[in-house]
Amino acid sequence: MNLTYRILSAAGFKNDESEAVLSPYTAQVNIMLLLYHRLL
């Protein structure tokens, strides 16, 4: 749970300022999260 929170925070989901900021890193993290949840 803590790891997921850290990933979301790093992706910019924690603060509203980074919501409009899209980067290849953010997209890659989103794909990683989708694959991670599908494995669960």
Biotite code that builds the C-alpha atoms (Angstrom):
import biotite.structure as struc

atoms = struc.array([
    struc.Atom([0.000, 0.000, 0.000], chain_id="A", res_id=1, res_name="MET", atom_name="CA", element="C"),
    struc.Atom([2.827, 2.341, 0.853], chain_id="A", res_id=2, res_name="ASN", atom_name="CA", element="C"),
    struc.Atom([4.603, 1.503, -2.396], chain_id="A", res_id=3, res_name="LEU", atom_name="CA", element="C"),
    struc.Atom([1.466, 2.254, -4.409], chain_id="A", res_id=4, res_name="THR", atom_name="CA", element="C"),
    struc.Atom([1.110, 5.588, -2.624], chain_id="A", res_id=5, res_name="TYR", atom_name="CA", element="C"),
    struc.Atom([4.730, 6.443, -3.389], chain_id="A", res_id=6, res_name="ARG", atom_name="CA", element="C"),
    struc.Atom([4.246, 5.537, -7.061], chain_id="A", res_id=7, res_name="ILE", atom_name="CA", element="C"),
    struc.Atom([1.107, 7.652, -7.298], chain_id="A", res_id=8, res_name="LEU", atom_name="CA", element="C"),
    struc.Atom([2.871, 10.520, -5.560], chain_id="A", res_id=9, res_name="SER", atom_name="CA", element="C"),
    struc.Atom([5.812, 10.252, -7.950], chain_id="A", res_id=10, res_name="ALA", atom_name="CA", element="C"),
    struc.Atom([3.404, 10.193, -10.886], chain_id="A", res_id=11, res_name="ALA", atom_name="CA", element="C"),
    struc.Atom([1.888, 13.463, -9.705], chain_id="A", res_id=12, res_name="GLY", atom_name="CA", element="C"),
    struc.Atom([-1.475, 12.213, -8.441], chain_id="A", res_id=13, res_name="PHE", atom_name="CA", element="C"),
    struc.Atom([-0.947, 13.513, -4.904], chain_id="A", res_id=14, res_name="LYS", atom_name="CA", element="C"),
    struc.Atom([-0.947, 17.230, -5.683], chain_id="A", res_id=15, res_name="ASN", atom_name="CA", element="C"),
    struc.Atom([-3.384, 19.003, -7.989], chain_id="A", res_id=16, res_name="ASP", atom_name="CA", element="C"),
    struc.Atom([-0.599, 21.095, -9.511], chain_id="A", res_id=17, res_name="GLU", atom_name="CA", element="C"),
    struc.Atom([0.887, 18.145, -11.369], chain_id="A", res_id=18, res_name="SER", atom_name="CA", element="C"),
    struc.Atom([-2.486, 16.958, -12.635], chain_id="A", res_id=19, res_name="GLU", atom_name="CA", element="C"),
    struc.Atom([-2.176, 18.889, -15.891], chain_id="A", res_id=20, res_name="ALA", atom_name="CA", element="C"),
    struc.Atom([1.464, 17.914, -16.326], chain_id="A", res_id=21, res_name="VAL", atom_name="CA", element="C"),
    struc.Atom([1.787, 14.906, -18.604], chain_id="A", res_id=22, res_name="LEU", atom_name="CA", element="C"),
    struc.Atom([5.130, 13.273, -19.218], chain_id="A", res_id=23, res_name="SER", atom_name="CA", element="C"),
    struc.Atom([6.326, 9.974, -20.709], chain_id="A", res_id=24, res_name="PRO", atom_name="CA", element="C"),
    struc.Atom([7.325, 8.972, -17.172], chain_id="A", res_id=25, res_name="TYR", atom_name="CA", element="C"),
    struc.Atom([3.784, 9.539, -15.906], chain_id="A", res_id=26, res_name="THR", atom_name="CA", element="C"),
    struc.Atom([2.324, 7.553, -18.796], chain_id="A", res_id=27, res_name="ALA", atom_name="CA", element="C"),
    struc.Atom([4.799, 4.740, -18.152], chain_id="A", res_id=28, res_name="GLN", atom_name="CA", element="C"),
    struc.Atom([3.860, 4.644, -14.459], chain_id="A", res_id=29, res_name="VAL", atom_name="CA", element="C"),
    struc.Atom([0.173, 4.496, -15.388], chain_id="A", res_id=30, res_name="ASN", atom_name="CA", element="C"),
    struc.Atom([0.848, 1.496, -17.644], chain_id="A", res_id=31, res_name="ILE", atom_name="CA", element="C"),
    struc.Atom([2.859, -0.150, -14.867], chain_id="A", res_id=32, res_name="MET", atom_name="CA", element="C"),
    struc.Atom([-0.008, 0.364, -12.421], chain_id="A", res_id=33, res_name="LEU", atom_name="CA", element="C"),
    struc.Atom([-2.525, -1.092, -14.876], chain_id="A", res_id=34, res_name="LEU", atom_name="CA", element="C"),
    struc.Atom([-0.367, -4.168, -15.436], chain_id="A", res_id=35, res_name="LEU", atom_name="CA", element="C"),
    struc.Atom([0.214, -4.483, -11.689], chain_id="A", res_id=36, res_name="TYR", atom_name="CA", element="C"),
    struc.Atom([-3.496, -4.451, -10.894], chain_id="A", res_id=37, res_name="HIS", atom_name="CA", element="C"),
    struc.Atom([-4.221, -6.929, -13.687], chain_id="A", res_id=38, res_name="ARG", atom_name="CA", element="C"),
    struc.Atom([-1.699, -9.331, -12.150], chain_id="A", res_id=39, res_name="LEU", atom_name="CA", element="C"),
    struc.Atom([-3.566, -9.095, -8.863], chain_id="A", res_id=40, res_name="LEU", atom_name="CA", element="C"),
])
